[in-house]
Amino acid sequence: MPQHKSCTKRMKTAAEQRLNNRAFRSRLRSAIKAVRTEQNKEVAGKKLHEACQLLDKAKSYGLIHKKNADRNKSRLALLVNKLG
């Protein structure tokens, strides 16, 4: 157990942040999966836009690495462009 008040507070904030990170990561993965499973090009384009926004947000939060976000956006864009 923590001996200092600040350590106790830090434990609480870390637990809250862990839950927030888990929820955001889940939203991100769901958005990516929605783009990958879509067959209609127009709908996939809209979903790609939403997924790219979430990837950029996750990148700015430090939740994922910058190159990881860029790689995912590139691969999703290629996938959407291949749709007929």
PDB file as gemmi writes it, atoms N, CA and C in Angstrom:
CRYST1    1.000    1.000    1.000  90.00  90.00  90.00 P 1                      
ATOM      1  N   MET A   1       0.846  -1.190   0.000  1.00  0.00           N  
ATOM      2  CA  MET A   1       0.000   0.000   0.000  1.00  0.00           C  
ATOM      3  C   MET A   1       0.884   1.244   0.000  1.00  0.00           C  
ATOM      4  N   PRO A   2       0.380   2.300  -0.636  1.00  0.00           N  
ATOM      5  CA  PRO A   2       1.169   3.533  -0.675  1.00  0.00           C  
ATOM      6  C   PRO A   2       1.267   4.195   0.695  1.00  0.00           C  
ATOM      7  N   GLN A   3       2.389   4.835   0.926  1.00  0.00           N  
ATOM      8  CA  GLN A   3       2.627   5.505   2.191  1.00  0.00           C  
ATOM      9  C   GLN A   3       2.272   6.994   2.132  1.00  0.00           C  
ATOM     10  N   HIS A   4       2.199   7.550   0.931  1.00  0.00           N  
ATOM     11  CA  HIS A   4       1.961   8.983   0.760  1.00  0.00           C  
ATOM     12  C   HIS A   4       0.605   9.231   0.105  1.00  0.00           C  
ATOM     13  N   LYS A   5       0.038  10.399   0.403  1.00  0.00           N  
ATOM     14  CA  LYS A   5      -1.235  10.759  -0.199  1.00  0.00           C  
ATOM     15  C   LYS A   5      -1.123  10.852  -1.713  1.00  0.00           C  
ATOM     16  N   SER A   6      -0.014  11.406  -2.171  1.00  0.00           N  
ATOM     17  CA  SER A   6       0.152  11.579  -3.611  1.00  0.00           C  
ATOM     18  C   SER A   6       0.209  10.231  -4.323  1.00  0.00           C  
ATOM     19  N   CYS A   7       0.781   9.233  -3.682  1.00  0.00           N  
ATOM     20  CA  CYS A   7       0.852   7.898  -4.270  1.00  0.00           C  
ATOM     21  C   CYS A   7      -0.533   7.261  -4.350  1.00  0.00           C  
ATOM     22  N   THR A   8      -1.342   7.505  -3.335  1.00  0.00           N  
ATOM     23  CA  THR A   8      -2.701   6.990  -3.335  1.00  0.00           C  
ATOM     24  C   THR A   8      -3.491   7.611  -4.482  1.00  0.00           C  
ATOM     25  N   LYS A   9      -3.353   8.930  -4.632  1.00  0.00           N  
ATOM     26  CA  LYS A   9      -4.039   9.619  -5.724  1.00  0.00           C  
ATOM     27  C   LYS A   9      -3.549   9.113  -7.073  1.00  0.00           C  
ATOM     28  N   ARG A  10      -2.262   8.906  -7.177  1.00  0.00           N  
ATOM     29  CA  ARG A  10      -1.682   8.439  -8.429  1.00  0.00           C  
ATOM     30  C   ARG A  10      -2.225   7.059  -8.796  1.00  0.00           C  
ATOM     31  N   MET A  11      -2.416   6.201  -7.811  1.00  0.00           N  
ATOM     32  CA  MET A  11      -2.992   4.880  -8.066  1.00  0.00           C  
ATOM     33  C   MET A  11      -4.411   5.004  -8.614  1.00  0.00           C  
ATOM     34  N   LYS A  12      -5.193   5.914  -8.022  1.00  0.00           N  
ATOM     35  CA  LYS A  12      -6.578   6.101  -8.472  1.00  0.00           C  
ATOM     36  C   LYS A  12      -6.619   6.636  -9.901  1.00  0.00           C  
ATOM     37  N   THR A  13      -5.805   7.656 -10.189  1.00  0.00           N  
ATOM     38  CA  THR A  13      -5.830   8.239 -11.533  1.00  0.00           C  
ATOM     39  C   THR A  13      -5.306   7.249 -12.570  1.00  0.00           C  
ATOM     40  N   ALA A  14      -4.325   6.443 -12.183  1.00  0.00           N  
ATOM     41  CA  ALA A  14      -3.791   5.445 -13.108  1.00  0.00           C  
ATOM     42  C   ALA A  14      -4.858   4.394 -13.428  1.00  0.00           C  
ATOM     43  N   ALA A  15      -5.641   4.010 -12.434  1.00  0.00           N  
ATOM     44  CA  ALA A  15      -6.703   3.032 -12.666  1.00  0.00           C  
ATOM     45  C   ALA A  15      -7.772   3.598 -13.599  1.00  0.00           C  
ATOM     46  N   GLU A  16      -8.140   4.867 -13.388  1.00  0.00           N  
ATOM     47  CA  GLU A  16      -9.129   5.502 -14.268  1.00  0.00           C  
ATOM     48  C   GLU A  16      -8.597   5.602 -15.693  1.00  0.00           C  
ATOM     49  N   GLN A  17      -7.352   5.994 -15.824  1.00  0.00           N  
ATOM     50  CA  GLN A  17      -6.759   6.149 -17.151  1.00  0.00           C  
ATOM     51  C   GLN A  17      -6.649   4.809 -17.858  1.00  0.00           C  
ATOM     52  N   ARG A  18      -6.361   3.762 -17.104  1.00  0.00           N  
ATOM     53  CA  ARG A  18      -6.281   2.429 -17.691  1.00  0.00           C  
ATOM     54  C   ARG A  18      -7.631   2.026 -18.289  1.00  0.00           C  
ATOM     55  N   LEU A  19      -8.716   2.332 -17.576  1.00  0.00           N  
ATOM     56  CA  LEU A  19     -10.053   2.022 -18.091  1.00  0.00           C  
ATOM     57  C   LEU A  19     -10.366   2.855 -19.330  1.00  0.00           C  
ATOM     58  N   ASN A  20     -10.003   4.138 -19.298  1.00  0.00           N  
ATOM     59  CA  ASN A  20     -10.226   5.001 -20.457  1.00  0.00           C  
ATOM     60  C   ASN A  20      -9.447   4.503 -21.671  1.00  0.00           C  
ATOM     61  N   ASN A  21      -8.187   4.123 -21.442  1.00  0.00           N  
ATOM     62  CA  ASN A  21      -7.360   3.619 -22.536  1.00  0.00           C  
ATOM     63  C   ASN A  21      -7.950   2.344 -23.126  1.00  0.00           C  
ATOM     64  N   ARG A  22      -8.432   1.466 -22.255  1.00  0.00           N  
ATOM     65  CA  ARG A  22      -9.000   0.210 -22.727  1.00  0.00           C  
ATOM     66  C   ARG A  22     -10.248   0.463 -23.567  1.00  0.00           C  
ATOM     67  N   ALA A  23     -11.102   1.386 -23.112  1.00  0.00           N  
ATOM     68  CA  ALA A  23     -12.318   1.706 -23.856  1.00  0.00           C  
ATOM     69  C   ALA A  23     -11.989   2.345 -25.200  1.00  0.00           C  
ATOM     70  N   PHE A  24     -11.020   3.259 -25.213  1.00  0.00           N  
ATOM     71  CA  PHE A  24     -10.663   3.926 -26.462  1.00  0.00           C  
ATOM     72  C   PHE A  24     -10.039   2.948 -27.440  1.00  0.00           C  
ATOM     73  N   ARG A  25      -9.180   2.069 -26.945  1.00  0.00           N  
ATOM     74  CA  ARG A  25      -8.549   1.078 -27.804  1.00  0.00           C  
ATOM     75  C   ARG A  25      -9.598   0.139 -28.397  1.00  0.00           C  
ATOM     76  N   SER A  26     -10.631  -0.185 -27.610  1.00  0.00           N  
ATOM     77  CA  SER A  26     -11.703  -1.037 -28.100  1.00  0.00           C  
ATOM     78  C   SER A  26     -12.480  -0.337 -29.217  1.00  0.00           C  
ATOM     79  N   ARG A  27     -12.776   0.959 -29.031  1.00  0.00           N  
ATOM     80  CA  ARG A  27     -13.455   1.740 -30.071  1.00  0.00           C  
ATOM     81  C   ARG A  27     -12.618   1.784 -31.341  1.00  0.00           C  
ATOM     82  N   LEU A  28     -11.325   1.946 -31.161  1.00  0.00           N  
ATOM     83  CA  LEU A  28     -10.406   2.022 -32.301  1.00  0.00           C  
ATOM     84  C   LEU A  28     -10.401   0.715 -33.079  1.00  0.00           C  
ATOM     85  N   ARG A  29     -10.289  -0.387 -32.385  1.00  0.00           N  
ATOM     86  CA  ARG A  29     -10.260  -1.687 -33.049  1.00  0.00           C  
ATOM     87  C   ARG A  29     -11.575  -1.973 -33.753  1.00  0.00           C  
ATOM     88  N   SER A  30     -12.689  -1.583 -33.137  1.00  0.00           N  
ATOM     89  CA  SER A  30     -13.995  -1.785 -33.762  1.00  0.00           C  
ATOM     90  C   SER A  30     -14.119  -0.971 -35.042  1.00  0.00           C  
ATOM     91  N   ALA A  31     -13.613   0.267 -35.022  1.00  0.00           N  
ATOM     92  CA  ALA A  31     -13.682   1.122 -36.208  1.00  0.00           C  
ATOM     93  C   ALA A  31     -12.843   0.539 -37.341  1.00  0.00           C  
ATOM     94  N   ILE A  32     -11.666   0.022 -37.011  1.00  0.00           N  
ATOM     95  CA  ILE A  32     -10.799  -0.579 -38.033  1.00  0.00           C  
ATOM     96  C   ILE A  32     -11.458  -1.821 -38.620  1.00  0.00           C  
ATOM     97  N   LYS A  33     -12.061  -2.630 -37.763  1.00  0.00           N  
ATOM     98  CA  LYS A  33     -12.721  -3.837 -38.229  1.00  0.00           C  
ATOM     99  C   LYS A  33     -13.924  -3.499 -39.114  1.00  0.00           C  
ATOM    100  N   ALA A  34     -14.630  -2.409 -38.775  1.00  0.00           N  
ATOM    101  CA  ALA A  34     -15.783  -2.002 -39.581  1.00  0.00           C  
ATOM    102  C   ALA A  34     -15.352  -1.622 -40.989  1.00  0.00           C  
ATOM    103  N   VAL A  35     -14.205  -0.967 -41.110  1.00  0.00           N  
ATOM    104  CA  VAL A  35     -13.703  -0.607 -42.445  1.00  0.00           C  
ATOM    105  C   VAL A  35     -13.321  -1.865 -43.206  1.00  0.00           C  
ATOM    106  N   ARG A  36     -12.655  -2.792 -42.548  1.00  0.00           N  
ATOM    107  CA  ARG A  36     -12.177  -3.999 -43.227  1.00  0.00           C  
ATOM    108  C   ARG A  36     -13.308  -4.892 -43.708  1.00  0.00           C  
ATOM    109  N   THR A  37     -14.427  -4.913 -42.978  1.00  0.00           N  
ATOM    110  CA  THR A  37     -15.516  -5.825 -43.333  1.00  0.00           C  
ATOM    111  C   THR A  37     -16.530  -5.198 -44.277  1.00  0.00           C  
ATOM    112  N   GLU A  38     -16.438  -3.907 -44.528  1.00  0.00           N  
ATOM    113  CA  GLU A  38     -17.407  -3.224 -45.402  1.00  0.00           C  
ATOM    114  C   GLU A  38     -17.149  -3.575 -46.871  1.00  0.00           C  
ATOM    115  N   GLN A  39     -18.234  -3.791 -47.617  1.00  0.00           N  
ATOM    116  CA  GLN A  39     -18.127  -4.158 -49.030  1.00  0.00           C  
ATOM    117  C   GLN A  39     -18.465  -3.002 -49.966  1.00  0.00           C  
ATOM    118  N   ASN A  40     -19.244  -2.046 -49.472  1.00  0.00           N  
ATOM    119  CA  ASN A  40     -19.651  -0.892 -50.277  1.00  0.00           C  
ATOM    120  C   ASN A  40     -18.581   0.198 -50.170  1.00  0.00           C  
ATOM    121  N   LYS A  41     -18.131   0.707 -51.332  1.00  0.00           N  
ATOM    122  CA  LYS A  41     -17.013   1.650 -51.337  1.00  0.00           C  
ATOM    123  C   LYS A  41     -17.365   2.979 -50.665  1.00  0.00           C  
ATOM    124  N   GLU A  42     -18.573   3.491 -50.899  1.00  0.00           N  
ATOM    125  CA  GLU A  42     -18.965   4.777 -50.326  1.00  0.00           C  
ATOM    126  C   GLU A  42     -19.057   4.700 -48.804  1.00  0.00           C  
ATOM    127  N   VAL A  43     -19.678   3.648 -48.314  1.00  0.00           N  
ATOM    128  CA  VAL A  43     -19.813   3.459 -46.861  1.00  0.00           C  
ATOM    129  C   VAL A  43     -18.442   3.210 -46.239  1.00  0.00           C  
ATOM    130  N   ALA A  44     -17.628   2.447 -46.937  1.00  0.00           N  
ATOM    131  CA  ALA A  44     -16.279   2.170 -46.432  1.00  0.00           C  
ATOM    132  C   ALA A  44     -15.465   3.455 -46.349  1.00  0.00           C  
ATOM    133  N   GLY A  45     -15.665   4.371 -47.295  1.00  0.00           N  
ATOM    134  CA  GLY A  45     -14.961   5.653 -47.254  1.00  0.00           C  
ATOM    135  C   GLY A  45     -15.324   6.471 -46.031  1.00  0.00           C  
ATOM    136  N   LYS A  46     -16.618   6.464 -45.684  1.00  0.00           N  
ATOM    137  CA  LYS A  46     -17.060   7.193 -44.484  1.00  0.00           C  
ATOM    138  C   LYS A  46     -16.483   6.555 -43.224  1.00  0.00           C  
ATOM    139  N   LYS A  47     -16.505   5.227 -43.200  1.00  0.00           N  
ATOM    140  CA  LYS A  47     -15.960   4.528 -42.037  1.00  0.00           C  
ATOM    141  C   LYS A  47     -14.445   4.718 -41.947  1.00  0.00           C  
ATOM    142  N   LEU A  48     -13.787   4.812 -43.102  1.00  0.00           N  
ATOM    143  CA  LEU A  48     -12.348   5.058 -43.119  1.00  0.00           C  
ATOM    144  C   LEU A  48     -12.037   6.415 -42.506  1.00  0.00           C  
ATOM    145  N   HIS A  49     -12.840   7.409 -42.826  1.00  0.00           N  
ATOM    146  CA  HIS A  49     -12.637   8.753 -42.274  1.00  0.00           C  
ATOM    147  C   HIS A  49     -12.735   8.727 -40.741  1.00  0.00           C  
ATOM    148  N   GLU A  50     -13.744   8.036 -40.225  1.00  0.00           N  
ATOM    149  CA  GLU A  50     -13.914   7.926 -38.770  1.00  0.00           C  
ATOM    150  C   GLU A  50     -12.742   7.176 -38.141  1.00  0.00           C  
ATOM    151  N   ALA A  51     -12.310   6.099 -38.784  1.00  0.00           N  
ATOM    152  CA  ALA A  51     -11.199   5.317 -38.251  1.00  0.00           C  
ATOM    153  C   ALA A  51      -9.910   6.137 -38.252  1.00  0.00           C  
ATOM    154  N   CYS A  52      -9.697   6.928 -39.299  1.00  0.00           N  
ATOM    155  CA  CYS A  52      -8.494   7.762 -39.359  1.00  0.00           C  
ATOM    156  C   CYS A  52      -8.497   8.811 -38.258  1.00  0.00           C  
ATOM    157  N   GLN A  53      -9.659   9.371 -37.976  1.00  0.00           N  
ATOM    158  CA  GLN A  53      -9.751  10.331 -36.877  1.00  0.00           C  
ATOM    159  C   GLN A  53      -9.399   9.673 -35.551  1.00  0.00           C  
ATOM    160  N   LEU A  54      -9.917   8.472 -35.320  1.00  0.00           N  
ATOM    161  CA  LEU A  54      -9.614   7.771 -34.076  1.00  0.00           C  
ATOM    162  C   LEU A  54      -8.134   7.401 -34.000  1.00  0.00           C  
ATOM    163  N   LEU A  55      -7.549   7.006 -35.136  1.00  0.00           N  
ATOM    164  CA  LEU A  55      -6.131   6.667 -35.145  1.00  0.00           C  
ATOM    165  C   LEU A  55      -5.278   7.889 -34.820  1.00  0.00           C  
ATOM    166  N   ASP A  56      -5.647   9.042 -35.392  1.00  0.00           N  
ATOM    167  CA  ASP A  56      -4.894  10.264 -35.103  1.00  0.00           C  
ATOM    168  C   ASP A  56      -5.023  10.665 -33.636  1.00  0.00           C  
ATOM    169  N   LYS A  57      -6.212  10.476 -33.082  1.00  0.00           N  
ATOM    170  CA  LYS A  57      -6.419  10.807 -31.670  1.00  0.00           C  
ATOM    171  C   LYS A  57      -5.598   9.883 -30.781  1.00  0.00           C  
ATOM    172  N   ALA A  58      -5.609   8.588 -31.100  1.00  0.00           N  
ATOM    173  CA  ALA A  58      -4.835   7.620 -30.318  1.00  0.00           C  
ATOM    174  C   ALA A  58      -3.348   7.937 -30.412  1.00  0.00           C  
ATOM    175  N   LYS A  59      -2.913   8.385 -31.589  1.00  0.00           N  
ATOM    176  CA  LYS A  59      -1.514   8.760 -31.780  1.00  0.00           C  
ATOM    177  C   LYS A  59      -1.173   9.968 -30.917  1.00  0.00           C  
ATOM    178  N   SER A  60      -2.059  10.956 -30.877  1.00  0.00           N  
ATOM    179  CA  SER A  60      -1.771  12.159 -30.097  1.00  0.00           C  
ATOM    180  C   SER A  60      -1.824  11.890 -28.590  1.00  0.00           C  
ATOM    181  N   TYR A  61      -2.641  10.924 -28.175  1.00  0.00           N  
ATOM    182  CA  TYR A  61      -2.699  10.559 -26.765  1.00  0.00           C  
ATOM    183  C   TYR A  61      -1.497   9.732 -26.336  1.00  0.00           C  
ATOM    184  N   GLY A  62      -0.770   9.186 -27.315  1.00  0.00           N  
ATOM    185  CA  GLY A  62       0.341   8.307 -26.990  1.00  0.00           C  
ATOM    186  C   GLY A  62      -0.112   6.877 -26.755  1.00  0.00           C  
ATOM    187  N   LEU A  63      -1.336   6.588 -27.146  1.00  0.00           N  
ATOM    188  CA  LEU A  63      -1.879   5.251 -26.946  1.00  0.00           C  
ATOM    189  C   LEU A  63      -1.247   4.250 -27.910  1.00  0.00           C  
ATOM    190  N   ILE A  64      -0.972   4.703 -29.136  1.00  0.00           N  
ATOM    191  CA  ILE A  64      -0.256   3.887 -30.107  1.00  0.00           C  
ATOM    192  C   ILE A  64       0.866   4.730 -30.697  1.00  0.00           C  
ATOM    193  N   HIS A  65       1.831   4.066 -31.302  1.00  0.00           N  
ATOM    194  CA  HIS A  65       2.969   4.766 -31.880  1.00  0.00           C  
ATOM    195  C   HIS A  65       2.553   5.469 -33.174  1.00  0.00           C  
ATOM    196  N   LYS A  66       3.229   6.554 -33.485  1.00  0.00           N  
ATOM    197  CA  LYS A  66       2.929   7.351 -34.672  1.00  0.00           C  
ATOM    198  C   LYS A  66       2.988   6.518 -35.943  1.00  0.00           C  
ATOM    199  N   LYS A  67       4.027   5.718 -36.076  1.00  0.00           N  
ATOM    200  CA  LYS A  67       4.171   4.918 -37.295  1.00  0.00           C  
ATOM    201  C   LYS A  67       3.129   3.814 -37.370  1.00  0.00           C  
ATOM    202  N   ASN A  68       2.687   3.324 -36.227  1.00  0.00           N  
ATOM    203  CA  ASN A  68       1.624   2.326 -36.195  1.00  0.00           C  
ATOM    204  C   ASN A  68       0.335   2.932 -36.752  1.00  0.00           C  
ATOM    205  N   ALA A  69       0.006   4.138 -36.331  1.00  0.00           N  
ATOM    206  CA  ALA A  69      -1.201   4.807 -36.822  1.00  0.00           C  
ATOM    207  C   ALA A  69      -1.099   5.066 -38.318  1.00  0.00           C  
ATOM    208  N   ASP A  70       0.042   5.565 -38.756  1.00  0.00           N  
ATOM    209  CA  ASP A  70       0.223   5.862 -40.177  1.00  0.00           C  
ATOM    210  C   ASP A  70       0.130   4.594 -41.029  1.00  0.00           C  
ATOM    211  N   ARG A  71       0.705   3.521 -40.546  1.00  0.00           N  
ATOM    212  CA  ARG A  71       0.665   2.249 -41.276  1.00  0.00           C  
ATOM    213  C   ARG A  71      -0.778   1.741 -41.399  1.00  0.00           C  
ATOM    214  N   ASN A  72      -1.522   1.831 -40.298  1.00  0.00           N  
ATOM    215  CA  ASN A  72      -2.916   1.388 -40.329  1.00  0.00           C  
ATOM    216  C   ASN A  72      -3.747   2.225 -41.289  1.00  0.00           C  
ATOM    217  N   LYS A  73      -3.551   3.541 -41.265  1.00  0.00           N  
ATOM    218  CA  LYS A  73      -4.309   4.419 -42.158  1.00  0.00           C  
ATOM    219  C   LYS A  73      -3.982   4.099 -43.610  1.00  0.00           C  
ATOM    220  N   SER A  74      -2.723   3.876 -43.911  1.00  0.00           N  
ATOM    221  CA  SER A  74      -2.312   3.570 -45.274  1.00  0.00           C  
ATOM    222  C   SER A  74      -2.923   2.259 -45.759  1.00  0.00           C  
ATOM    223  N   ARG A  75      -2.858   1.247 -44.942  1.00  0.00           N  
ATOM    224  CA  ARG A  75      -3.390  -0.059 -45.342  1.00  0.00           C  
ATOM    225  C   ARG A  75      -4.906  -0.020 -45.512  1.00  0.00           C  
ATOM    226  N   LEU A  76      -5.586   0.711 -44.637  1.00  0.00           N  
ATOM    227  CA  LEU A  76      -7.038   0.816 -44.758  1.00  0.00           C  
ATOM    228  C   LEU A  76      -7.411   1.582 -46.027  1.00  0.00           C  
ATOM    229  N   ALA A  77      -6.659   2.636 -46.341  1.00  0.00           N  
ATOM    230  CA  ALA A  77      -6.937   3.411 -47.551  1.00  0.00           C  
ATOM    231  C   ALA A  77      -6.750   2.548 -48.795  1.00  0.00           C  
ATOM    232  N   LEU A  78      -5.696   1.739 -48.814  1.00  0.00           N  
ATOM    233  CA  LEU A  78      -5.473   0.842 -49.943  1.00  0.00           C  
ATOM    234  C   LEU A  78      -6.627  -0.141 -50.083  1.00  0.00           C  
ATOM    235  N   LEU A  79      -7.110  -0.646 -48.965  1.00  0.00           N  
ATOM    236  CA  LEU A  79      -8.196  -1.604 -48.978  1.00  0.00           C  
ATOM    237  C   LEU A  79      -9.471  -0.973 -49.531  1.00  0.00           C  
ATOM    238  N   VAL A  80      -9.767   0.256 -49.109  1.00  0.00           N  
ATOM    239  CA  VAL A  80     -10.974   0.948 -49.583  1.00  0.00           C  
ATOM    240  C   VAL A  80     -10.857   1.263 -51.066  1.00  0.00           C  
ATOM    241  N   ASN A  81      -9.668   1.649 -51.511  1.00  0.00           N  
ATOM    242  CA  ASN A  81      -9.484   1.983 -52.924  1.00  0.00           C  
ATOM    243  C   ASN A  81      -9.635   0.753 -53.833  1.00  0.00           C  
ATOM    244  N   LYS A  82      -9.359  -0.436 -53.309  1.00  0.00           N  
ATOM    245  CA  LYS A  82      -9.490  -1.654 -54.096  1.00  0.00           C  
ATOM    246  C   LYS A  82     -10.951  -2.070 -54.284  1.00  0.00           C  
ATOM    247  N   LEU A  83     -11.830  -1.567 -53.404  1.00  0.00           N  
ATOM    248  CA  LEU A  83     -13.249  -1.955 -53.505  1.00  0.00           C  
ATOM    249  C   LEU A  83     -13.837  -1.439 -54.805  1.00  0.00           C  
ATOM    250  N   GLY A  84     -14.730  -2.215 -55.358  1.00  0.00           N  
ATOM    251  CA  GLY A  84     -15.356  -1.830 -56.620  1.00  0.00           C  
ATOM    252  C   GLY A  84     -16.663  -1.238 -56.351  1.00  0.00           C  
TER     253      GLY A  84                                                      
END                                                                             
